[in-house]
Amino acid sequence: MFQKNRCSRVFVLAEALRIALGLCAGDHHTTIVLLGRAPLLLTDDTEDIVDVDILEKYRPSLSQLDVPFVLESDAATDAFLEEFSVTTKSAEEIRSLVESCDRTLVFS
């Protein structure tokens, strides 16, 4: 689960996606939950992203592996790049998803 940093800029989230990609290498199911401003990682709006070179390097692999992304229901999904598997869930559904996982890794 990735959330925005306390500052107004999206920070270290590109690095978090790189780590998530490494976790996808196993034979287990991996789902990435993006909260706050983190869904910007799936758009072309990369102006506020600090390690955009990391994002541009690893985002195609996440798309190719068809890693599922879950966003909050109120996220504006019309701006997302089409190559990603994106679904929206309510805050309660996301909470239930996280509670049902064997393991979670949270960046905030």
C-alpha positions in Angstrom: 0.0 0.0 0.0 1.5 3.3 -1.0 0.5 6.6 0.3 1.7 10.1 -0.3 4.5 11.5 1.8 3.6 14.2 4.3 4.8 16.8 2.0 2.7 17.9 -1.0 5.0 16.2 -3.6 4.8 12.6 -4.5 8.1 11.3 -3.0 9.9 7.9 -3.0 6.9 6.3 -4.5 8.7 5.4 -7.7 11.2 3.5 -5.6 8.3 1.8 -3.8 7.0 0.6 -7.1 10.4 -0.8 -8.0 10.4 -2.8 -4.8 6.9 -4.0 -5.5 8.1 -5.2 -8.9 10.7 -7.3 -7.2 8.0 -8.8 -5.0 6.1 -9.8 -8.1 8.9 -12.2 -9.1 7.7 -15.0 -6.8 4.9 -17.5 -7.3 2.5 -15.6 -5.1 -0.2 -13.1 -5.9 0.8 -9.4 -5.6 -1.6 -6.5 -5.6 -0.6 -2.9 -5.3 -2.9 -0.4 -3.5 -2.3 3.2 -4.3 -3.7 5.8 -1.9 -3.7 9.6 -1.7 -1.7 11.1 -4.6 0.1 7.8 -5.3 -2.2 7.0 -8.3 -0.3 9.7 -10.2 2.3 7.0 -10.7 0.0 5.5 -13.3 -0.5 8.7 -15.3 1.6 10.8 -17.6 1.5 13.6 -14.9 5.1 12.9 -13.6 6.0 16.5 -12.8 5.9 16.1 -9.0 7.5 12.6 -9.0 11.0 12.7 -7.6 12.7 9.6 -9.1 10.8 9.8 -12.5 13.7 7.9 -14.2 13.1 4.9 -11.9 9.4 5.1 -12.6 9.9 5.2 -16.4 12.3 2.2 -16.2 10.0 -0.1 -14.2 6.5 0.9 -15.0 6.5 -1.0 -18.3 7.4 -4.2 -16.5 4.5 -3.8 -14.1 2.2 -3.4 -17.0 3.6 -6.4 -18.9 3.2 -8.6 -15.8 -0.4 -7.3 -15.5 0.1 -6.5 -11.8 -3.3 -5.4 -10.4 -3.5 -1.9 -8.9 -6.3 -1.0 -6.5 -7.3 2.7 -6.0 -9.8 4.4 -3.7 -13.2 4.7 -5.3 -13.0 8.5 -5.5 -9.8 8.4 -7.6 -10.3 10.0 -11.0 -9.6 7.0 -13.2 -9.9 8.7 -16.6 -6.3 9.9 -16.5 -4.7 6.5 -16.0 -2.6 4.9 -18.7 -4.5 2.2 -20.4 -1.8 -0.5 -20.1 -2.4 -1.0 -16.3 -5.0 -3.3 -14.6 -6.7 -0.8 -12.4 -9.8 -1.3 -10.2 -11.3 0.9 -7.6 -12.6 -0.1 -4.2 -14.1 1.7 -1.2 -12.0 2.4 1.9 -13.8 -0.5 3.6 -13.1 -2.9 0.7 -9.4 -1.8 0.7 -9.2 -2.3 4.5 -10.7 -5.8 4.1 -8.3 -6.6 1.3 -5.3 -5.6 3.4 -6.6 -7.6 6.4 -7.0 -10.7 4.3 -3.4 -10.7 3.1 -0.8 -13.0 4.5 1.8 -10.3 4.1 1.8 -6.5 3.5 4.4 -3.9 2.8 3.4 -0.3 3.5 5.1 2.8 2.4 3.9 6.1 3.7 
